[in-house]
């Protein structure tokens, strides 16, 4: 599935639709160069669950947890990860085995340690805005993309 996101508002709105489609669970790999909009998409996803505050990339803390009434969302940014084994020290095994939604920026930095994604999203800069290419990587990911088509 490929989606053109012409501006920041479209980017956030698409994230909200994706958040609803995810139903608060799964592992989403967010890929793309610096400035491609991974954190902006995360902001939209979090808005689907009621978050109205700022969302910043957890570049230095590696993980930012968000608690909602009936779900947990973990936003991970592995850009500064020196070794995938560092994920063990921040409680990565517990986070990723939880029934929470995990949004993971720069997943290639955790290669060999991270479990497979349910949905992989590649964001790229386009002539106007961004292009999001979504790929289902599991049966749940296929269901998410089917749900998303109903919301968009």
Helices and strands as residue ranges (DSSP letters): E 2-5, H 8-22, E 26-31, H 38-47, E 63-68, E 71-77, H 86-89, H 92-97, E 101-105, G 107-110, E 119-125, E 130-136, H 139-151
